[in-house]
């Protein structure tokens, strides 16, 4: 009998008892008067019941509970603590402290968020400042977009994302993307992939509410710079999955594909939950010149009601020479996710090339 594979620890365990003790020891090292016992007692209360973000917040709350009521002095202590901590994610309680207790000291808090973001991103902590004083906070972030440090530049883009995951929406920027547009313009050819991913994600956020605005913006950008072209491709991923012709044209695939689909199959044809399917097919050019192709596939997932809901997956974007043939494939595990449940039934799979459906096949999920 094969031994069961142990499951990965829950993300919230990054703030487990050992980590809290680590924080207490390092804080005591930089501030000998630190009440580490009081900190641990406060931080560990009902710890098992708290989510990862609640645990992160608990750390900053526990610091505030035992530190003197002197924000500037506490910032100085946290500045000394930051390089001693052993996890970038754990370091995010430092900017959380700033967001929670530094609203009265705008300039000092902006400096602190800029400093702490190099140790653990301040992307969540900047958002209360954007909510409470949007013009002044955006002005600071526009300066950050010109910083030499890639972490600071990324913060300018990531922190102003209208739909940042795990955070509340920035409703004013969501309604008017021009408010943060100067930040995106400044970073549109950034040499850091870390920054470019953030700019692309920011723009992809905007496509959910203002697709035409993003399309017009990117149509005005020169994509001769490979960094800018990379941002455009990834920013348009949601629109490309929808088959948006303007988005496809921006990445050079706005034309109808001149190809023939061969040998489309999914194996095995019947699976159980937790197993995987193997997709394979070939595309053969019928054109006399090379052509840019964006190839995706969609699965019509069966829902509890018996109806279906399509999910589009990226496969490959490439240039197919005249009369050439390209073999493509993908293995995909069909397993439960936090964002998707699977139900028994026939699941139809479609091949999409430049937004056009070229062929379909199916597989069955059994209990």
N, C-alpha and C positions, 0 to 999 in steps of 0.2 A: 504494500500500500504506500502510495506517495504521500509524504508529509505535507500538510497544508502550509501554504506560503503565509508567513506572518504578515498581518496588515500593517501599513505604515501608520506611525503615530499621528493622532489628530494635530492639525496645524496649531491649535490653541496650546498644545504642550510645549511650544517654543517658550511660553511663559510658565514653566513648571516651577516646582519648589526649588530645584537646584539653580535655575536661572535667577529666581528672586534672591536667593542667597548670594549668587555671584554679584548682582547689582548692589546688594547691601554691603558686601565686602569692599567693592571698588569705591563706593561712595564713602565708606568709612576711611579708606586710604587717602582720599583727597580732602576730607572734612572730618577730622578726628572727633569732633563733638556730635557727629551724626548719631541719632537714636536708631540704630539698626534693628534693635529688637522691636521697637514700636513700629518701624516701617514694615517688618516682616509680619507682625501680628495683623496689621491693617491690610496688607497686600494679600495675605493668604486666606482671609475670611471668605468662606463660601466659594473658594477658587474653582472647585470642580464644576460648579454650575455656570461659570462665565465663559462666553465665547472668546475667540482670540482678540477681537477688537475691544471687548469689555475688559479683558485682562490687561491689554495695553493701556487703556484709560485708567485702570486701577493702579498701575504703577505710578503714574504721574499724580493721581489723587493721594496715594500713600506718601509720596515725597512731600506734597504740600501739607499733609497732616502733621508731619514731624519736623519740617524745616522752619526756621525763623520767618517771620512775616516781612521779608526784605527781598523783593523780586530781583533787584540788581545783584545783590550778593548771591542769591540762589542761582542766577544765570551764570555767574562766574564759577560756581562750584560745578554746575552741569557742563560748562565748557571743559573743565578739567576731567570730568567723568567720561565724556564722549569717546576719546581715543582708547579708553581702557576697557570698553565693553566688547563682548566677543561675538556679536551678531548684528548685521545691518538692520534686520527687521526689528530686533529688540530696541535698537537705538531710536526707533520711531516714537518711543514714549517721550523723548526729549523735546521734539517740536510740539508734541501733544501738550506738554507742560506749558509751552509758550502760548499756544492757542487758548488754553484754559485759564491762564492767570496773567497773561501779558497784554490784554486788550487795552489797558490804560497807558501803555508805554509803546506807542506805535513804532517809532524809529528803532528803539532798542530791540523790540521784538522782531522787526524785519531783519536786522543784523543777525539775530540769533537763529532765525529760520534759515537764512543763507548759510550760516556756519554749520548748523546741524545737518543740513541736507547732504553734505558730503559723507556723513557717517550713517545716516538712515533718512530716507527721503522725507521732506517736509510737505509733500504734495497734499496730504489731508489737512495739515495744520494751517496752511495758507488760506483755506476756503472760508473759515469764519471771518477773516479780515476782508476778503473779497465781498462777503455778504454785508459787512458793516460799513466799509468805506471803499467802495469799488474803485473810484478814480485814483485815490492815493495808492492803493495796493497795486493796481495795474501799472502805475507809473514806476513803482519799485521793480515790478516784474519785467518791465521793458528794459530797465537797466540790467537785470539779471540775464536777459537774453544776449547781452554783449559781453558777458563775463568770460574769463579764460577757462574757468572750471566747467567741465561738461555736466557735472551734477547740478550746478547752479543754473546753467542754461536749460537743462531738462526741466527743472522745477518751474521755470517760467512758462513752459508749454503744458506740462503735466498738471500743474496746480490750477491752471485756468481752463482745463477741459470741462465742457458743460455737463458731460455725463460720466465723470470719473467713477469707475467701479468701486464699490465699498464706501462711497461717500454720497452726500446729498447733491442734487443737481444745482448748478449755478443758473438760476432761472433768467437772470438778466442777460447773461452771455448766451444762454440757450436761445433766447428770443432775438438777440441782436449779435451775431457772430463778428460783426465789424469791431466790437469793443476790444477784442483780443487779437484782431487780425495783424496788427503791427508786430506782435511777437512771432506769429507764424511766418510772416514775411522775412523777418530777421533770421530765422532759423531754417529757411527752406533749402539751403545747401550746406547744412552743418556737417563738418567732417566726422562727427561722432555718430555711430550707429545708434547708441543709447538715446541720443537726442532725436535723431531722425525717426525712430520708432514712436516716440512721444508725439512729434508733430503729425505723423501719419494717423495716429490714434485720435488725436484732437480733431483733425479734419474728418475722419470717419465718424466721430461723434456728431459733427455738424450735419453730415449727410442724412442723418435720421430726421432732422427738422428742416434743413434748408439745402436740399440736394443741388438745386440750380445755382445757389450762391457758390458752393464748392466747385461745381463744374466750371462756372465762369472764371473763378479764381485760377484754377489749374490750367484752363485753356489760355490764360494770359501769362503763365509761367513758361520760361524757356526750359525745355527738358533736355537740352544738350549736356547740362551738368548731370553726371550719373547720380549724384546724391539727391538732386531735385527729382529726377526721374524715379528713383527708388521710393521717395516719399509719395509721389503721385500714384504709383501703382498700388501701394499699400493703403493709401487713404481712400482709394476708390473700390476697395475689395467688396464692400457690401453692395454698392451699386452695380459692380460687375457681376456679382452673383445673381442680381435681379435682371441681368441682361440689358442694362441701360446702355443705349447706343452711344450717347455722348461720352460716357465713361470709357467704353470700349474703344472709341475713336481716340481718346487721349493717350491710351497705351498702345495705339497702333493696330487695334483689332476691330475697327468699326465696320469692316466690310463683311459681307456674307462669306462663310468659309467655302472654299472650292476643294472639298475633300469627300472621299468615300469611306464609310465606316465598315470595318471588317472584323469578324470573329468576336463580337461582343458576347461575353459570358461572365457569369458569377458562379463560383464554385466554393463550397458545395451548394446545391440548390435548396437544401433543407438544413437548418441549423437549430441549435438550442441556444438560449440566452447564455452569454459568456464565451461562445465560440466566435470564430472569425470567418469573414467572407474574403475571397480573393477575386478582385475585378481585373479583367484583362480585355484588351481590344487593340486594334491598329487603325490609324488614319492614313489614307493614301491620297496624295495631292493629285488633283485633276487640272491644276493650273500650269501655265507656261512660265510663271515667275514665282519667286519665293513669296510666302505670305506669313504674317504674324497670326498666331493662333493662341487663344486663351481657352483652355479645356477645363471644365468643371464636371462634376456629376451630382445629381440630386437623388435623394432617397425619399419616397413617399412613405413616411412612418405611419403605421397603424396606431390609432388612438384608442382609448378605452371604449369610446362610443362605436368603434368600427369604421369611422371616417378616417381620412389620412391627412397628414400635414407634411409638406415638403421641407427638407433641409438640404441646402446646397453646400458642397465641399469643394475646396480648391484642389486641383490636380496638377496642372502644369501650364506654363506659358512659354512658348518657344517659337522660333522661326522655322517653318517647314520649307525646304527647297522644292523647286519645281519637280513634279512627278515622283517625289520621294515618299517613303513610307516610314511612319513612326509608330513603334510599339509602346503601349502605355499600360500601366497596371497599378494596383493599390491593394494592400491588405488592410482590412478594417475590422477591429474587434466590435462585436455587438454586445455591449454590456451596459448595465445600469449606470447612469450618471446623475449627479445632483440636478442637472438641467433637463434631463430627458428620461422618461420611463418607456420601456418597450413592452409591446403586447403581441400575442400570437396573431398570425395571419400572413397574408401575402404582401410583401413590400416591393414595390416597383422601383427600379433604378433607371435613371435617364442620363444619357451622355449629352452634355451641353458644350458646343463649340462656338465661340464668339456670340454667345447668347442664344444660339439656335439649338433646338433639340434635334439630334441626329438619329437617335435610336434608343430603345428601351429593352430591359430584361427584368427578371424578378427573382426573388428568393423568398422562402417561407421560414418563419420563426415558429417553432413548436414549443410547447411547455416541456 
